[in-house]
Amino acid sequence: MVSLFDPQGLFEQARSLALSISEASIKEVMREFMIWEPYETMGKLRNSRQTGSFSYLPRAAYDLKWQTAKLIGLANRHYYSTRAKTLEESVAMSSKPEGYVELAERIMDGELSDKQQVYELCERLWTGLNEWIEEHG
């Protein structure tokens, strides 16, 4: 964030405040978000597969990736520079779940036509995400 005019230093104060969030608060938000978003997305993904309707699959893969990127940012205490750079920045972080990089790269390349493979990547990420969340308490 670059301010054009900030004589009282409000932007720097806001940045300092945002970076001072406790570890306990971050973990609580991660727990809530995990159930609220990725859990629901995986349920929809599995329902789509069960019914043989794969039209939602590319969107669900993108949603799962985006939701996981938010969790990665929280765990690494990283604020993404822009939404457009989120994938690139998140795959470079030290702490991320197994399966994330593969799905993120597939999405960055726009390769979502093999529905079975995309589904399997989502399942792999889901397993890795649960293990990773458990590791973070």
C-alpha positions in Angstrom: 0.0 0.0 0.0 1.4 3.4 -1.0 -0.3 6.5 0.2 -0.3 9.6 -1.9 -1.0 11.8 1.1 -0.9 10.6 4.7 0.6 13.3 6.9 -0.5 11.5 10.1 0.8 8.1 9.1 -2.6 6.4 9.2 -1.6 3.9 6.5 1.5 2.7 8.4 -0.6 2.5 11.6 -3.2 0.3 9.8 -0.4 -1.9 8.4 1.1 -2.3 11.9 -2.3 -3.1 13.4 -3.0 -5.7 10.7 0.3 -7.5 11.3 -0.1 -7.6 15.0 -3.0 -10.1 15.1 -2.3 -12.9 17.6 -1.5 -16.4 16.6 -4.6 -17.7 18.5 -6.8 -15.3 16.5 -5.4 -16.5 13.2 -5.9 -20.1 14.1 -9.5 -19.5 15.1 -10.2 -17.7 11.8 -8.6 -20.6 9.9 -10.7 -23.2 11.8 -13.9 -21.3 11.1 -13.0 -20.6 7.5 -12.0 -24.3 6.8 -15.5 -25.4 7.8 -17.3 -22.5 6.2 -15.7 -22.6 2.7 -13.5 -25.5 1.6 -15.6 -28.0 3.4 -18.7 -26.8 1.6 -16.9 -26.7 -1.8 -15.7 -30.3 -1.4 -19.2 -31.4 -0.6 -20.5 -29.8 -3.8 -17.6 -31.3 -5.8 -18.3 -34.8 -4.5 -22.1 -34.4 -5.1 -21.3 -33.2 -8.7 -19.2 -36.3 -9.3 -21.8 -38.6 -7.7 -24.5 -37.3 -10.0 -22.2 -37.3 -13.1 -22.6 -33.6 -13.6 -19.2 -32.1 -14.1 -20.2 -28.7 -15.3 -19.4 -27.2 -11.9 -16.0 -28.9 -11.6 -13.8 -26.2 -13.1 -15.5 -23.5 -11.0 -15.2 -25.7 -7.8 -11.5 -26.4 -8.5 -11.0 -22.6 -8.8 -13.0 -22.0 -5.6 -11.1 -24.6 -3.7 -7.8 -23.2 -4.9 -8.8 -19.6 -3.9 -10.1 -20.7 -0.5 -6.8 -22.5 0.1 -4.8 -19.5 -1.0 -6.5 -17.5 1.7 -5.6 -20.0 4.4 -2.0 -20.1 3.1 -1.8 -16.4 3.4 -3.1 -16.5 7.0 -0.8 -19.3 8.0 2.2 -17.5 6.5 1.1 -14.1 7.7 1.3 -12.8 4.2 -0.8 -10.2 2.5 -1.0 -10.8 -1.2 0.1 -7.8 -3.3 -2.8 -8.2 -5.7 -5.6 -10.7 -6.4 -3.9 -11.4 -9.8 -0.7 -12.4 -8.1 -2.2 -14.5 -5.4 -1.5 -17.9 -7.1 2.1 -17.0 -7.9 2.8 -15.7 -4.4 1.0 -18.6 -2.7 2.8 -21.4 -4.5 6.1 -19.8 -3.4 5.3 -19.8 0.3 7.1 -22.1 2.6 4.0 -23.5 4.4 1.3 -24.9 2.1 -0.8 -28.1 1.9 0.2 -31.1 -0.2 -1.6 -31.0 -3.6 -1.9 -27.2 -3.7 0.9 -26.5 -6.1 -0.3 -29.1 -8.6 -3.9 -27.7 -8.7 -2.7 -24.1 -8.7 -0.4 -24.7 -11.7 -3.2 -26.5 -13.6 -5.5 -23.5 -13.0 -2.8 -21.0 -13.9 -2.2 -22.9 -17.2 -6.0 -23.1 -17.8 -5.8 -26.9 -18.1 -9.2 -27.9 -16.6 -10.6 -30.0 -19.5 -9.7 -33.4 -18.1 -12.5 -33.6 -15.5 -11.4 -36.8 -13.8 -7.8 -35.5 -13.3 -9.1 -32.1 -12.0 -11.4 -34.0 -9.6 -8.4 -36.1 -8.4 -6.3 -33.0 -7.9 -9.1 -31.5 -5.8 -9.3 -34.7 -3.7 -5.5 -34.7 -3.2 -5.6 -31.0 -2.1 -8.5 -31.7 0.2 -6.5 -34.5 1.9 -3.4 -32.3 2.1 -5.4 -29.4 3.4 -6.9 -31.4 6.2 -3.5 -32.7 7.2 -1.9 -29.2 7.0 -4.7 -27.6 9.1 -4.2 -30.3 11.7 -0.5 -29.6 11.8 -1.3 -25.9 12.4 -3.5 -26.8 15.4 
